Amino acid sequence: MRKQGLLLAAIMGVVVLAAFAAGALPPGYEDELFCPPGGCLRRKEVKSGMVGPRTLFHECVSMSDSTQGMGAPLPWGSKIDQAIRDKYLTDGYTTTVCKKDERKDL
């Protein structure tokens, strides 16, 4: 009976860990988050316990009016073609963090 309890606990542990691992992208896909020209990056309010890609937890807002949302940031990482990052920069996209969020780890 005790072995069944330990086995059940081990299975539950694996299921919980798998759920967390499935929610985030592996390194190299969201190293940088880009906002459109005139925008800056800030943290989004999300429900406690949510897991997922960095873009789920951040949003782009206007630098001149932080109440004006600009949508989700565009991700780029070292496992994505450098030409995509270059295009973002050529088009004026920025990794600027909004002033209120400058001290937070984004």
Secondary structure, 3 states (H helix, E strand, C coil): CHHHHHHHHHHHHHHHHHHHHHHCCCCCCCCEEEECCCEEEEECCCCCCCCCCHHHHEEEEECCCCCCEEECCEEECCCCCHHHHHHHHHCCCECCECHHHCCCCC
